[in-house]
Amino acid sequence: MEVIFDLVKDIWDFMKVREKYWLTPLIITIVLMGALIVYTQGSVVAPFIYSIF
């Protein structure tokens, strides 16, 4: 679990130092879509994700 917190801290430090705050909504969206796929086991969500792209 500590590895995940270190990763989040590194990403936040990267965005803060390089002033890439526009990446925040993109990262949040990708994480939420990934969590949705994992929690629903992919089969139910597949047609909806296909229609997005």
C-alpha distance matrix in Angstrom:
0.0 3.8 5.3 5.4 6.7 8.9 10.1 11.1 12.7 14.5 15.8 17.0 18.7 20.3 21.7 22.9 24.6 26.3 26.9 25.6 24.9 26.4 23.3 21.4 23.1 22.8 19.1 18.7 21.2 19.7 16.2 18.3 20.5 17.7 16.3 19.9 20.6 17.7 18.6 22.3 22.1 24.0 27.5 28.4 27.1 28.6 32.1 30.8 28.6 31.7 33.9 31.7 32.2
3.8 0.0 3.8 5.4 5.2 6.2 8.7 10.0 10.5 12.3 14.3 15.3 16.3 18.3 20.1 20.9 22.3 24.3 25.2 24.3 23.8 25.8 22.9 21.1 23.4 23.2 19.5 19.5 22.4 20.9 17.8 20.2 22.6 20.0 18.9 22.6 23.4 20.8 21.9 25.5 25.4 27.0 30.6 31.5 30.0 31.3 34.7 33.3 30.9 33.9 36.0 33.6 33.8
5.3 3.8 0.0 3.8 5.5 5.0 6.2 8.7 9.8 10.4 12.3 14.2 15.2 16.4 18.5 19.8 20.9 22.5 23.7 22.5 22.5 24.2 21.0 19.7 22.0 21.3 17.6 18.2 20.9 18.9 16.2 19.1 21.0 18.2 17.8 21.6 21.9 19.5 21.2 24.7 24.1 25.4 29.1 30.2 28.5 29.4 32.9 31.6 28.9 31.6 33.9 31.5 31.4
5.4 5.4 3.8 0.0 3.8 5.4 5.0 6.2 8.6 9.8 10.6 12.3 14.2 15.3 16.7 18.3 20.0 21.2 22.0 20.4 20.0 21.4 18.2 16.6 18.6 18.1 14.3 14.6 17.3 15.6 12.6 15.4 17.6 15.0 14.5 18.3 18.9 16.8 18.3 21.8 21.7 22.8 26.5 27.3 25.4 26.6 29.9 28.4 25.8 28.7 30.8 28.3 28.5
6.7 5.2 5.5 3.8 0.0 3.8 5.4 5.1 6.1 8.5 9.9 10.5 12.1 14.1 15.4 16.2 18.1 19.9 20.4 19.5 18.8 20.8 18.0 16.1 18.5 18.7 15.0 15.0 18.3 17.2 14.3 16.8 19.5 17.5 16.7 20.4 21.6 19.7 20.8 24.3 24.6 25.8 29.5 30.0 27.9 29.3 32.4 30.6 28.1 31.2 33.0 30.2 30.6
8.9 6.2 5.0 5.4 3.8 0.0 3.8 5.5 5.0 6.1 8.6 9.8 10.4 12.2 14.2 15.1 16.2 18.1 19.3 18.6 18.6 20.8 18.0 16.7 19.6 19.4 15.8 16.7 19.9 18.5 16.1 19.1 21.4 19.3 19.2 22.9 23.7 21.9 23.5 26.9 26.9 27.7 31.5 32.2 30.0 31.1 34.2 32.4 29.7 32.5 34.4 31.5 31.5
10.1 8.7 6.2 5.0 5.4 3.8 0.0 3.8 5.4 5.1 6.2 8.6 9.8 10.5 12.4 14.1 15.4 16.5 17.7 16.4 16.5 18.3 15.1 14.2 16.9 16.2 12.6 14.0 16.9 15.2 13.1 16.5 18.5 16.4 16.8 20.4 21.0 19.6 21.5 24.7 24.6 25.0 28.8 29.6 27.2 28.0 31.0 29.3 26.4 29.1 31.0 28.1 27.8
11.1 10.0 8.7 6.2 5.1 5.5 3.8 0.0 3.8 5.5 5.1 6.1 8.6 9.9 10.7 12.2 14.2 15.5 15.8 14.5 14.0 15.9 13.0 11.4 14.2 14.2 10.6 11.4 14.8 13.8 11.6 14.6 17.1 15.7 15.8 19.2 20.5 19.4 20.9 24.0 24.5 24.8 28.6 28.9 26.3 27.5 30.3 28.2 25.5 28.5 30.0 26.9 27.1
12.7 10.5 9.8 8.6 6.1 5.0 5.4 3.8 0.0 3.8 5.5 5.1 6.1 8.5 9.9 10.3 12.1 14.1 14.8 14.4 14.1 16.7 14.4 12.9 16.3 16.6 13.4 14.3 17.9 17.2 15.3 18.1 20.8 19.5 19.5 22.9 24.3 23.2 24.5 27.8 28.2 28.6 32.4 32.7 30.1 31.3 34.0 31.8 29.1 32.0 33.4 30.2 30.3
14.5 12.3 10.4 9.8 8.5 6.1 5.1 5.5 3.8 0.0 3.8 5.4 5.1 6.1 8.7 9.8 10.5 12.1 13.6 13.1 13.8 16.2 13.6 13.2 16.7 16.3 13.3 15.2 18.4 17.2 15.9 19.2 21.3 19.8 20.5 23.9 24.8 23.9 25.8 28.8 28.9 28.9 32.7 33.3 30.6 31.3 34.0 32.0 29.0 31.6 33.1 29.9 29.5
15.8 14.3 12.3 10.6 9.9 8.6 6.2 5.1 5.5 3.8 0.0 3.8 5.5 5.1 6.3 8.6 10.1 10.7 11.6 10.2 10.7 12.7 9.9 9.6 13.0 12.6 9.7 11.9 14.9 14.0 13.1 16.4 18.4 17.4 18.4 21.5 22.5 22.1 24.0 26.8 27.0 26.7 30.4 30.8 27.9 28.6 31.1 28.9 25.9 28.4 29.8 26.4 26.1
17.0 15.3 14.2 12.3 10.5 9.8 8.6 6.1 5.1 5.4 3.8 0.0 3.8 5.4 5.2 6.1 8.6 10.0 10.0 9.4 9.0 11.9 10.0 8.9 12.6 13.2 10.8 12.2 15.6 15.5 14.5 17.3 19.8 19.3 19.8 22.8 24.3 24.0 25.4 28.2 29.0 28.8 32.4 32.5 29.5 30.5 32.8 30.3 27.6 30.3 31.3 27.8 27.9
18.7 16.3 15.2 14.2 12.1 10.4 9.8 8.6 6.1 5.1 5.5 3.8 0.0 3.8 5.5 5.0 6.0 8.4 9.5 10.0 10.7 13.8 12.4 12.1 15.9 16.3 14.1 15.8 19.1 18.8 18.0 20.9 23.3 22.6 23.3 26.4 27.6 27.2 28.8 31.7 32.2 32.0 35.7 35.9 32.9 33.7 36.1 33.7 30.8 33.4 34.5 31.0 30.7
20.3 18.3 16.4 15.3 14.1 12.2 10.5 9.9 8.5 6.1 5.1 5.4 3.8 0.0 3.8 5.5 5.4 6.1 8.0 7.8 9.6 12.1 10.4 11.2 15.0 14.6 12.8 15.4 18.2 17.6 17.4 20.6 22.4 21.7 23.1 26.0 26.9 26.8 28.8 31.4 31.7 31.1 34.7 35.1 31.9 32.4 34.6 32.3 29.2 31.5 32.6 29.1 28.4
21.7 20.1 18.5 16.7 15.4 14.2 12.4 10.7 9.9 8.7 6.3 5.2 5.5 3.8 0.0 3.8 5.7 5.4 5.3 4.6 5.8 8.7 7.6 8.3 12.0 12.3 11.1 13.4 16.1 16.2 16.4 19.1 21.1 21.0 22.3 24.9 26.2 26.5 28.2 30.6 31.3 30.5 34.0 34.0 30.7 31.3 33.2 30.6 27.8 30.1 30.8 27.2 26.8
22.9 20.9 19.8 18.3 16.2 15.1 14.1 12.2 10.3 9.8 8.6 6.1 5.0 5.5 3.8 0.0 3.8 5.6 5.0 6.8 7.2 10.8 10.7 10.7 14.4 15.4 14.3 15.9 19.0 19.4 19.3 21.8 24.1 24.1 25.0 27.6 29.2 29.3 30.8 33.3 34.2 33.6 37.2 37.0 33.8 34.6 36.5 33.8 31.1 33.6 34.1 30.4 30.3
24.6 22.3 20.9 20.0 18.1 16.2 15.4 14.2 12.1 10.5 10.1 8.6 6.0 5.4 5.7 3.8 0.0 3.8 5.6 8.0 9.9 13.0 12.9 13.7 17.4 17.8 16.8 19.0 21.8 21.8 21.9 24.7 26.7 26.5 27.7 30.4 31.6 31.7 33.5 36.0 36.6 35.9 39.5 39.6 36.3 36.9 38.8 36.3 33.3 35.6 36.3 32.6 32.1
26.3 24.3 22.5 21.2 19.9 18.1 16.5 15.5 14.1 12.1 10.7 10.0 8.4 6.1 5.4 5.6 3.8 0.0 3.8 5.6 8.6 10.9 11.0 12.8 16.1 16.1 15.7 18.3 20.6 20.6 21.3 24.1 25.6 25.7 27.3 29.8 30.8 31.3 33.2 35.5 36.0 34.9 38.4 38.5 35.0 35.3 37.1 34.5 31.5 33.5 34.1 30.4 29.6
26.9 25.2 23.7 22.0 20.4 19.3 17.7 15.8 14.8 13.6 11.6 10.0 9.5 8.0 5.3 5.0 5.6 3.8 0.0 3.8 5.6 8.4 9.5 10.8 14.0 14.7 14.8 16.8 19.1 19.8 20.6 22.9 24.6 25.2 26.6 28.8 30.2 30.9 32.6 34.7 35.6 34.5 37.8 37.6 34.1 34.6 36.1 33.3 30.6 32.7 32.9 29.1 28.8
25.6 24.3 22.5 20.4 19.5 18.6 16.4 14.5 14.4 13.1 10.2 9.4 10.0 7.8 4.6 6.8 8.0 5.6 3.8 0.0 3.8 5.4 5.9 8.0 10.9 11.1 11.5 13.9 15.8 16.3 17.5 19.8 21.3 21.9 23.6 25.6 26.9 27.8 29.6 31.5 32.3 31.0 34.3 34.1 30.5 31.0 32.4 29.7 26.9 28.9 29.2 25.4 25.0
24.9 23.8 22.5 20.0 18.8 18.6 16.5 14.0 14.1 13.8 10.7 9.0 10.7 9.6 5.8 7.2 9.9 8.6 5.6 3.8 0.0 3.8 5.3 5.7 8.5 9.9 10.4 11.8 14.0 15.3 16.1 17.9 19.8 20.9 22.1 23.9 25.7 26.7 28.0 29.9 31.1 30.0 33.3 32.7 29.2 30.0 31.4 28.3 25.9 28.3 28.3 24.5 24.6
26.4 25.8 24.2 21.4 20.8 20.8 18.3 15.9 16.7 16.2 12.7 11.9 13.8 12.1 8.7 10.8 13.0 10.9 8.4 5.4 3.8 0.0 3.8 5.5 6.7 7.6 9.4 11.0 12.2 13.7 15.3 16.8 18.1 19.6 21.2 22.6 24.2 25.7 27.1 28.6 29.8 28.3 31.3 30.6 27.0 27.6 28.7 25.6 23.2 25.4 25.1 21.3 21.4
23.3 22.9 21.0 18.2 18.0 18.0 15.1 13.0 14.4 13.6 9.9 10.0 12.4 10.4 7.6 10.7 12.9 11.0 9.5 5.9 5.3 3.8 0.0 3.8 5.8 5.2 6.1 8.6 10.0 10.7 12.2 14.3 15.5 16.5 18.3 20.0 21.3 22.6 24.3 25.9 26.8 25.4 28.6 28.3 24.7 25.2 26.7 23.9 21.1 23.4 23.7 19.9 19.8
21.4 21.1 19.7 16.6 16.1 16.7 14.2 11.4 12.9 13.2 9.6 8.9 12.1 11.2 8.3 10.7 13.7 12.8 10.8 8.0 5.7 5.5 3.8 0.0 3.8 5.4 5.2 6.2 8.6 10.0 10.7 12.2 14.3 15.4 16.5 18.3 20.1 21.2 22.4 24.3 25.6 24.6 27.8 27.2 23.8 24.8 26.4 23.4 21.0 23.8 24.0 20.3 20.8
23.1 23.4 22.0 18.6 18.5 19.6 16.9 14.2 16.3 16.7 13.0 12.6 15.9 15.0 12.0 14.4 17.4 16.1 14.0 10.9 8.5 6.7 5.8 3.8 0.0 3.8 5.5 5.1 6.0 8.6 9.9 10.5 12.2 14.1 15.2 16.3 18.3 19.9 20.9 22.3 23.9 22.6 25.6 24.6 21.1 22.3 23.5 20.3 18.2 21.0 20.8 17.1 18.0
22.8 23.2 21.3 18.1 18.7 19.4 16.2 14.2 16.6 16.3 12.6 13.2 16.3 14.6 12.3 15.4 17.8 16.1 14.7 11.1 9.9 7.6 5.2 5.4 3.8 0.0 3.8 5.5 5.2 6.2 8.7 10.0 10.7 12.3 14.3 15.4 16.7 18.4 20.0 21.3 22.4 20.7 23.8 23.2 19.6 20.2 21.5 18.7 16.0 18.5 18.8 15.1 15.4
19.1 19.5 17.6 14.3 15.0 15.8 12.6 10.6 13.4 13.3 9.7 10.8 14.1 12.8 11.1 14.3 16.8 15.7 14.8 11.5 10.4 9.4 6.1 5.2 5.5 3.8 0.0 3.8 5.4 5.2 6.1 8.6 10.0 10.6 12.2 14.2 15.5 16.5 18.2 20.0 20.9 19.8 23.2 22.9 19.6 20.4 22.3 19.7 16.9 19.7 20.5 17.1 17.3
18.7 19.5 18.2 14.6 15.0 16.7 14.0 11.4 14.3 15.2 11.9 12.2 15.8 15.4 13.4 15.9 19.0 18.3 16.8 13.9 11.8 11.0 8.6 6.2 5.1 5.5 3.8 0.0 3.8 5.5 5.2 6.1 8.6 9.9 10.5 12.2 14.3 15.3 16.3 18.2 19.7 18.9 22.2 21.4 18.2 19.7 21.5 18.6 16.4 19.6 20.2 16.9 17.9
21.2 22.4 20.9 17.3 18.3 19.9 16.9 14.8 17.9 18.4 14.9 15.6 19.1 18.2 16.1 19.0 21.8 20.6 19.1 15.8 14.0 12.2 10.0 8.6 6.0 5.2 5.4 3.8 0.0 3.8 5.5 5.2 6.1 8.5 9.9 10.5 12.3 14.2 15.3 16.5 18.0 16.6 19.6 18.7 15.2 16.5 18.0 15.0 12.8 16.0 16.4 13.1 14.3
19.7 20.9 18.9 15.6 17.2 18.5 15.2 13.8 17.2 17.2 14.0 15.5 18.8 17.6 16.2 19.4 21.8 20.6 19.8 16.3 15.3 13.7 10.7 10.0 8.6 6.2 5.2 5.5 3.8 0.0 3.8 5.5 5.2 6.1 8.6 9.9 10.7 12.3 14.2 15.5 16.2 14.8 18.1 17.9 14.5 15.2 17.3 14.9 12.1 15.0 16.2 13.1 13.5
16.2 17.8 16.2 12.6 14.3 16.1 13.1 11.6 15.3 15.9 13.1 14.5 18.0 17.4 16.4 19.3 21.9 21.3 20.6 17.5 16.1 15.3 12.2 10.7 9.9 8.7 6.1 5.2 5.5 3.8 0.0 3.8 5.5 5.1 6.1 8.6 9.9 10.5 12.1 14.2 15.1 14.5 18.1 17.9 15.0 16.3 18.8 16.6 14.1 17.4 18.8 16.0 16.8
18.3 20.2 19.1 15.4 16.8 19.1 16.5 14.6 18.1 19.2 16.4 17.3 20.9 20.6 19.1 21.8 24.7 24.1 22.9 19.8 17.9 16.8 14.3 12.2 10.5 10.0 8.6 6.1 5.2 5.5 3.8 0.0 3.8 5.4 5.1 6.1 8.7 9.9 10.4 12.1 13.9 13.3 16.5 15.7 12.8 14.8 17.0 14.4 12.6 16.2 17.2 14.6 16.3
20.5 22.6 21.0 17.6 19.5 21.4 18.5 17.1 20.8 21.3 18.4 19.8 23.3 22.4 21.1 24.1 26.7 25.6 24.6 21.3 19.8 18.1 15.5 14.3 12.2 10.7 10.0 8.6 6.1 5.2 5.5 3.8 0.0 3.8 5.4 5.0 6.3 8.7 10.0 10.6 11.9 10.5 13.6 13.0 9.7 11.2 13.5 11.1 9.0 12.6 13.8 11.5 13.0
17.7 20.0 18.2 15.0 17.5 19.3 16.4 15.7 19.5 19.8 17.4 19.3 22.6 21.7 21.0 24.1 26.5 25.7 25.2 21.9 20.9 19.6 16.5 15.4 14.1 12.3 10.6 9.9 8.5 6.1 5.1 5.4 3.8 0.0 3.8 5.4 5.2 6.2 8.6 10.1 10.4 9.6 13.2 13.5 10.8 11.9 14.9 13.4 10.9 14.1 16.2 14.2 14.9
16.3 18.9 17.8 14.5 16.7 19.2 16.8 15.8 19.5 20.5 18.4 19.8 23.3 23.1 22.3 25.0 27.7 27.3 26.6 23.6 22.1 21.2 18.3 16.5 15.2 14.3 12.2 10.5 9.9 8.6 6.1 5.1 5.4 3.8 0.0 3.8 5.4 5.1 6.0 8.4 9.6 10.0 13.5 13.4 11.3 13.4 16.3 14.7 13.1 16.5 18.3 16.6 17.9
19.9 22.6 21.6 18.3 20.4 22.9 20.4 19.2 22.9 23.9 21.5 22.8 26.4 26.0 24.9 27.6 30.4 29.8 28.8 25.6 23.9 22.6 20.0 18.3 16.3 15.4 14.2 12.2 10.5 9.9 8.6 6.1 5.0 5.4 3.8 0.0 3.8 5.5 5.3 6.0 8.2 8.0 11.0 10.1 7.9 10.6 13.2 11.5 10.6 14.1 15.6 14.3 16.2
20.6 23.4 21.9 18.9 21.6 23.7 21.0 20.5 24.3 24.8 22.5 24.3 27.6 26.9 26.2 29.2 31.6 30.8 30.2 26.9 25.7 24.2 21.3 20.1 18.3 16.7 15.5 14.3 12.3 10.7 9.9 8.7 6.3 5.2 5.4 3.8 0.0 3.8 5.6 5.4 5.7 4.7 8.3 8.6 6.7 8.2 11.6 10.8 9.4 12.4 14.7 13.9 15.2
17.7 20.8 19.5 16.8 19.7 21.9 19.6 19.4 23.2 23.9 22.1 24.0 27.2 26.8 26.5 29.3 31.7 31.3 30.9 27.8 26.7 25.7 22.6 21.2 19.9 18.4 16.5 15.3 14.2 12.3 10.5 9.9 8.7 6.2 5.1 5.5 3.8 0.0 3.8 5.6 5.1 6.5 10.0 10.8 9.9 11.5 15.0 14.5 13.2 16.0 18.5 17.7 18.7
18.6 21.9 21.2 18.3 20.8 23.5 21.5 20.9 24.5 25.8 24.0 25.4 28.8 28.8 28.2 30.8 33.5 33.2 32.6 29.6 28.0 27.1 24.3 22.4 20.9 20.0 18.2 16.3 15.3 14.2 12.1 10.4 10.0 8.6 6.0 5.3 5.6 3.8 0.0 3.8 5.5 7.8 10.5 10.3 10.0 12.6 15.7 15.0 14.5 17.6 19.5 18.9 20.6
22.3 25.5 24.7 21.8 24.3 26.9 24.7 24.0 27.8 28.8 26.8 28.2 31.7 31.4 30.6 33.3 36.0 35.5 34.7 31.5 29.9 28.6 25.9 24.3 22.3 21.3 20.0 18.2 16.5 15.5 14.2 12.1 10.6 10.1 8.4 6.0 5.4 5.6 3.8 0.0 3.8 5.5 7.2 6.6 7.1 9.8 12.6 12.4 12.5 15.3 17.2 17.2 19.1
22.1 25.4 24.1 21.7 24.6 26.9 24.6 24.5 28.2 28.9 27.0 29.0 32.2 31.7 31.3 34.2 36.6 36.0 35.6 32.3 31.1 29.8 26.8 25.6 23.9 22.4 20.9 19.7 18.0 16.2 15.1 13.9 11.9 10.4 9.6 8.2 5.7 5.1 5.5 3.8 0.0 3.8 5.9 7.4 8.2 9.5 12.9 13.5 13.0 15.2 17.8 18.1 19.2
24.0 27.0 25.4 22.8 25.8 27.7 25.0 24.8 28.6 28.9 26.7 28.8 32.0 31.1 30.5 33.6 35.9 34.9 34.5 31.0 30.0 28.3 25.4 24.6 22.6 20.7 19.8 18.9 16.6 14.8 14.5 13.3 10.5 9.6 10.0 8.0 4.7 6.5 7.8 5.5 3.8 0.0 3.8 5.7 5.4 5.9 9.5 10.3 9.6 11.5 14.2 14.7 15.7
27.5 30.6 29.1 26.5 29.5 31.5 28.8 28.6 32.4 32.7 30.4 32.4 35.7 34.7 34.0 37.2 39.5 38.4 37.8 34.3 33.3 31.3 28.6 27.8 25.6 23.8 23.2 22.2 19.6 18.1 18.1 16.5 13.6 13.2 13.5 11.0 8.3 10.0 10.5 7.2 5.9 3.8 0.0 3.8 5.6 5.5 8.2 10.1 10.5 11.5 14.1 15.5 16.6
28.4 31.5 30.2 27.3 30.0 32.2 29.6 28.9 32.7 33.3 30.8 32.5 35.9 35.1 34.0 37.0 39.6 38.5 37.6 34.1 32.7 30.6 28.3 27.2 24.6 23.2 22.9 21.4 18.7 17.9 17.9 15.7 13.0 13.5 13.4 10.1 8.6 10.8 10.3 6.6 7.4 5.7 3.8 0.0 3.8 5.7 7.2 8.3 9.8 11.4 13.0 14.4 16.3
27.1 30.0 28.5 25.4 27.9 30.0 27.2 26.3 30.1 30.6 27.9 29.5 32.9 31.9 30.7 33.8 36.3 35.0 34.1 30.5 29.2 27.0 24.7 23.8 21.1 19.6 19.6 18.2 15.2 14.5 15.0 12.8 9.7 10.8 11.3 7.9 6.7 9.9 10.0 7.1 8.2 5.4 5.6 3.8 0.0 3.8 5.7 5.5 6.3 8.7 10.3 11.0 13.0
28.6 31.3 29.4 26.6 29.3 31.1 28.0 27.5 31.3 31.3 28.6 30.5 33.7 32.4 31.3 34.6 36.9 35.3 34.6 31.0 30.0 27.6 25.2 24.8 22.3 20.2 20.4 19.7 16.5 15.2 16.3 14.8 11.2 11.9 13.4 10.6 8.2 11.5 12.6 9.8 9.5 5.9 5.5 5.7 3.8 0.0 3.8 5.5 5.3 6.1 8.7 10.1 11.1
32.1 34.7 32.9 29.9 32.4 34.2 31.0 30.3 34.0 34.0 31.1 32.8 36.1 34.6 33.2 36.5 38.8 37.1 36.1 32.4 31.4 28.7 26.7 26.4 23.5 21.5 22.3 21.5 18.0 17.3 18.8 17.0 13.5 14.9 16.3 13.2 11.6 15.0 15.7 12.6 12.9 9.5 8.2 7.2 5.7 3.8 0.0 3.8 5.6 5.1 6.3 8.9 10.4
30.8 33.3 31.6 28.4 30.6 32.4 29.3 28.2 31.8 32.0 28.9 30.3 33.7 32.3 30.6 33.8 36.3 34.5 33.3 29.7 28.3 25.6 23.9 23.4 20.3 18.7 19.7 18.6 15.0 14.9 16.6 14.4 11.1 13.4 14.7 11.5 10.8 14.5 15.0 12.4 13.5 10.3 10.1 8.3 5.5 5.5 3.8 0.0 3.8 5.4 5.2 6.5 9.1
28.6 30.9 28.9 25.8 28.1 29.7 26.4 25.5 29.1 29.0 25.9 27.6 30.8 29.2 27.8 31.1 33.3 31.5 30.6 26.9 25.9 23.2 21.1 21.0 18.2 16.0 16.9 16.4 12.8 12.1 14.1 12.6 9.0 10.9 13.1 10.6 9.4 13.2 14.5 12.5 13.0 9.6 10.5 9.8 6.3 5.3 5.6 3.8 0.0 3.8 5.4 5.1 6.7
31.7 33.9 31.6 28.7 31.2 32.5 29.1 28.5 32.0 31.6 28.4 30.3 33.4 31.5 30.1 33.6 35.6 33.5 32.7 28.9 28.3 25.4 23.4 23.8 21.0 18.5 19.7 19.6 16.0 15.0 17.4 16.2 12.6 14.1 16.5 14.1 12.4 16.0 17.6 15.3 15.2 11.5 11.5 11.4 8.7 6.1 5.1 5.4 3.8 0.0 3.8 5.5 5.6
33.9 36.0 33.9 30.8 33.0 34.4 31.0 30.0 33.4 33.1 29.8 31.3 34.5 32.6 30.8 34.1 36.3 34.1 32.9 29.2 28.3 25.1 23.7 24.0 20.8 18.8 20.5 20.2 16.4 16.2 18.8 17.2 13.8 16.2 18.3 15.6 14.7 18.5 19.5 17.2 17.8 14.2 14.1 13.0 10.3 8.7 6.3 5.2 5.4 3.8 0.0 3.8 5.5
31.7 33.6 31.5 28.3 30.2 31.5 28.1 26.9 30.2 29.9 26.4 27.8 31.0 29.1 27.2 30.4 32.6 30.4 29.1 25.4 24.5 21.3 19.9 20.3 17.1 15.1 17.1 16.9 13.1 13.1 16.0 14.6 11.5 14.2 16.6 14.3 13.9 17.7 18.9 17.2 18.1 14.7 15.5 14.4 11.0 10.1 8.9 6.5 5.1 5.5 3.8 0.0 3.8
32.2 33.8 31.4 28.5 30.6 31.5 27.8 27.1 30.3 29.5 26.1 27.9 30.7 28.4 26.8 30.3 32.1 29.6 28.8 25.0 24.6 21.4 19.8 20.8 18.0 15.4 17.3 17.9 14.3 13.5 16.8 16.3 13.0 14.9 17.9 16.2 15.2 18.7 20.6 19.1 19.2 15.7 16.6 16.3 13.0 11.1 10.4 9.1 6.7 5.6 5.5 3.8 0.0
